[in-house]
Amino acid sequence: MIFEKNSFQKNHKTIDIRFGLTYPNVYRTAMSSLGYNILYNHLNDRQDTWCERIIYPDIKTIESNTPMRYLDIISFTLQFEEDYFNVLEMLKNAEIPLKREERDENHPLIIAGGPCATANPMPLSDYIDLFIIGEGEDVLDKFLDTYIKSPDKDLKKFLDIRGIYVPKYENKTEIALIDNMDCAYHITEPVISKSDDKDFQTIFNNTIMLNVSRGCMRGCRFCMAGYLYRPARETDCEKLIDIAMKNRENTGLNKVTLIGAAVSDYSNLENLIHGLEKEGFQISTPSLRIESITKETLETLKRSGLKTITLAPESITRLRKVINKDILDETIFTVIKNAVDLDFKIKLYFLIGIPGESKEDIEELAEYMKKIANMHYNIKNVKFSVNPLIPKPHTPMQWEPYDFKDIKNKTRYLKKEMKKYNIKCESPKKSMIQYILSCGNRDVGAIIEKSLTKTPTLKEWKEILPNYNIDDELPWDNINVSVEKRFLKIEHSRLNNLKQTPWCATSECYNCGACEK
């Protein structure tokens, strides 16, 4: 049972649009998404719209228990590729025809947004009427204004809106981003779950999520978000403190979680932390960029009650150069030592399957992780998460293949070698499927649909593994996220030569295209 504070109730007779904000994953994941929460509050600020939430596996709204098929618009938030299966399952269970071409005027308009929709809408393009490309706040207002003027199913009227891709017309579109974070939507009255059931508590339960920044210019070559949402944009420090205080007035919450693509790169981080501390807030953050962490920052987070620090060294020294994350071992070990001295538990993320990675590299990685674990007085307080590198659209890795056999062998070795340590390795098969869903074309939809009635075999998945060459036309080429393919090709050649591309904040502009107006 869900018990919530601050959800929206409206009289459906006084509004023009019943909007179903649909998350194809469980409540705990959905309500931990700041983007999902922002859209919920933002859309409900409109007098003409009642935005209700539908969260998997339910197909009725939380607010009024209305079946989703009776709404005007259903909008899926695509945060994770694996959720594509749940999208079709929800449509099927709601008795809404799966295929776009099978629906008529009596069915809701089906739209989708989020990072996966922005990066590559092709796998679901036979099932979704239109995709929101980029950050939804600005696009959705223009979309809804247009819809109200003409609430029919003719999608041509949306083609002139920046940030909308209509699969029926295969139009070229440009990503829509909020230019100024001080003008972005910041929640001051969030939905608060009051349930004792852990399934209905969020990852950041009983905390205020502060949107410190969006975008990152570090240029890690595997990171899709780092290329989709350029340039980096920051919210003013004083504004953030003011937002936190308004949230506290409206909720009684006193703990703040700092949310951003690279929180520790926030240019005014120390002043923000001190300002929040001065107002009596506890402070936490999901993860920190290693080279930006100071001992003072760790001490402040410790005083605020943070128990676990999350870091991402990614790999050994040579392979960090491949992915443009050339952090010195000395820096990594200093941060870990400081964290151990402050009695933090430590979670570390590592990648395998980096281009050029050898068996010897994996052996070195195992020794590297053991060394880190043995720095702590209790090796179980150091948790390792090892994931295959999954090539993503709009990154320099987008032309790289996924070698299932190689990943499987490396995973098996690490599990055996690290069995005394606290390590979790992602499934090579699951990661291969994620790669196909990330980089596949329109044909991938067929196997997603088939999965509703029968589990596809490993052989069937392998048969549709993408294999792109550097000059190939790519399924997502109609989606312009500002970063030019020319630049991505340069970065791809540099990764093979172990060359580093400097961070924008410390070097001259290297003309990726994101900052050109």
C-alpha positions, 0 to 999 in steps of 0.5 A, spaced: 500 500 500 502 506 498 501 512 502 504 519 500 504 526 501 503 532 496 500 528 490 496 532 486 488 531 485 484 535 480 477 535 478 477 531 471 471 535 469 475 542 469 481 540 465 483 539 458 488 533 458 488 527 462 496 525 462 499 518 464 506 519 466 508 512 466 514 509 468 516 502 466 519 500 472 517 499 480 515 504 484 522 504 488 526 506 482 521 511 479 520 515 484 528 515 485 528 519 478 529 526 479 527 527 472 520 523 473 519 527 479 520 534 475 515 532 470 510 530 475 510 537 478 511 541 472 505 538 468 501 539 474 502 546 475 498 547 468 491 548 470 489 545 463 492 538 465 492 533 470 498 529 470 497 522 474 502 517 475 502 509 472 508 505 475 509 498 473 506 493 474 500 497 475 496 499 469 492 504 473 493 511 475 496 512 483 492 518 483 485 516 481 485 508 479 484 510 472 485 505 467 491 507 463 487 506 456 482 511 458 487 517 458 488 522 453 496 521 453 500 516 455 508 518 456 513 513 458 519 515 461 525 510 458 531 511 463 533 503 462 533 499 456 531 493 459 525 497 461 522 496 453 520 489 455 515 492 460 513 498 456 510 493 451 507 488 457 504 494 460 500 496 453 498 489 452 495 488 459 492 495 458 488 492 452 492 498 448 494 495 441 501 495 441 503 497 434 502 504 432 499 503 426 493 498 429 491 504 434 485 509 432 482 515 435 479 512 441 486 510 443 491 514 447 496 518 444 503 514 446 509 518 447 516 516 450 522 520 453 528 520 457 535 518 456 534 512 452 529 515 447 533 521 446 539 516 444 536 511 440 528 511 439 529 506 433 527 499 437 521 502 440 519 506 434 513 501 431 510 502 438 511 509 440 507 515 436 512 520 438 519 521 442 521 527 446 528 528 445 532 531 450 530 535 457 522 534 457 520 541 461 520 545 455 518 540 449 512 538 453 509 545 454 510 546 447 507 539 445 501 540 450 499 547 447 499 544 440 495 538 442 490 542 445 489 546 439 488 540 435 487 534 439 487 529 433 491 523 431 495 527 426 502 527 428 504 532 422 503 538 427 508 536 432 514 536 426 516 543 427 517 543 435 524 542 436 526 536 440 520 531 437 521 525 433 515 522 429 517 515 427 512 515 422 515 521 418 522 519 420 524 526 421 530 529 423 530 533 429 535 536 434 535 535 442 532 540 446 535 542 453 534 547 458 540 553 457 540 556 464 539 551 470 536 557 474 530 557 469 529 550 469 524 547 474 526 545 481 521 542 485 519 545 492 513 540 494 516 533 492 511 527 493 513 524 499 512 516 500 510 514 507 509 507 506 513 502 511 513 497 505 520 497 502 518 496 495 514 503 496 520 507 499 525 510 494 533 510 494 533 517 497 527 516 501 526 522 506 531 526 503 530 532 498 533 531 491 537 538 489 538 538 482 545 541 482 547 541 475 546 537 468 551 535 463 558 533 464 564 535 459 569 530 462 569 526 456 569 519 458 568 516 452 563 510 454 558 515 458 552 516 454 549 522 458 556 525 458 555 526 450 547 527 450 546 533 455 552 537 453 554 543 455 554 542 463 550 547 466 549 549 474 544 551 478 546 558 482 549 556 489 544 561 493 538 558 489 539 551 491 540 553 498 533 557 497 530 551 494 532 546 500 529 551 505 523 551 501 522 544 501 524 543 508 518 548 509 513 544 505 515 537 507 519 537 514 525 533 511 532 535 513 536 531 509 539 533 502 541 529 496 545 533 491 543 530 484 547 531 478 551 528 472 558 530 476 556 533 483 563 533 485 565 538 479 560 543 481 564 549 481 561 552 488 561 545 491 564 547 498 560 553 499 554 549 497 556 544 502 558 549 507 551 553 506 547 547 507 550 545 513 550 552 516 542 552 515 542 545 519 541 540 513 544 533 512 548 532 506 549 526 501 550 525 494 550 518 490 557 518 487 563 523 486 568 524 481 575 521 484 579 527 482 574 532 485 574 529 492 578 533 497 579 530 504 574 536 507 569 534 502 569 527 505 569 530 512 563 534 511 559 528 508 561 524 514 558 529 519 552 529 515 551 522 516 553 519 510 556 512 511 558 509 504 562 513 499 561 511 491 567 511 487 568 509 479 576 508 478 573 504 472 579 500 470 587 500 471 591 505 469 592 504 461 585 502 460 583 508 463 587 512 458 583 508 453 576 511 456 579 518 457 579 517 464 586 518 466 586 519 473 592 517 477 593 511 481 596 516 487 589 520 487 585 514 487 589 511 493 589 517 497 581 518 496 580 511 498 585 512 504 581 518 507 575 514 506 577 509 510 580 513 515 573 516 516 570 509 517 566 510 510 564 503 507 566 504 500 563 502 493 567 502 487 565 501 479 569 497 474 568 496 467 571 490 463 571 489 455 574 496 454 577 496 447 584 493 447 583 489 454 587 483 454 587 477 459 593 480 462 590 486 464 584 483 467 589 479 471 592 486 473 585 488 475 584 483 480 590 484 483 588 492 483 581 491 486 585 486 492 589 492 493 584 497 494 580 492 499 586 490 503 586 498 505 580 497 509 580 494 516 574 490 513 575 487 506 567 486 506 566 494 507 569 495 500 564 493 495 566 492 487 561 492 482 564 490 475 560 491 469 561 490 461 562 496 457 556 497 453 557 501 447 552 507 447 549 511 441 552 518 440 559 516 444 566 514 441 564 507 443 558 507 438 562 503 433 565 498 437 562 491 438 560 487 444 564 480 444 560 476 448 565 470 449 570 474 451 566 478 456 564 471 459 571 469 460 573 475 463 567 475 468 568 467 470 576 469 471 574 475 476 569 471 480 573 466 481 579 470 483 575 475 487 571 470 491 573 472 498 571 479 496 565 483 496 564 483 488 558 483 484 559 482 476 553 483 471 551 478 467 554 477 460 548 475 457 544 481 460 549 486 458 549 483 451 541 484 450 542 491 453 547 493 448 542 490 442 537 494 445 542 500 446 545 500 439 539 496 435 535 498 429 527 498 428 528 490 427 529 490 434 522 491 436 520 484 433 524 480 438 522 485 444 515 484 442 516 476 441 518 476 449 511 477 451 509 470 449 516 466 449 523 468 452 528 469 446 534 464 446 541 466 446 542 464 439 536 469 437 539 475 440 546 473 437 543 473 430 541 481 431 548 483 434 549 490 431 556 490 427 558 497 425 563 500 421 566 507 422 563 510 416 556 506 416 549 510 417 547 509 424 540 508 426 540 514 430 543 519 425 536 523 425 537 525 432 542 531 432 544 531 440 549 537 438 555 533 439 558 532 431 559 525 428 566 528 426 568 529 433 566 522 435 570 519 430 576 523 432 575 521 439 574 514 437 581 514 433 584 517 439 582 512 444 586 507 440 592 511 441 591 512 448 590 519 447 587 524 452 582 529 450 582 535 456 577 537 460 573 543 457 574 546 464 581 546 464 583 547 456 581 550 450 574 548 447 575 542 442 569 544 438 565 538 439 559 542 437 555 542 443 556 549 445 555 552 438 549 556 437 
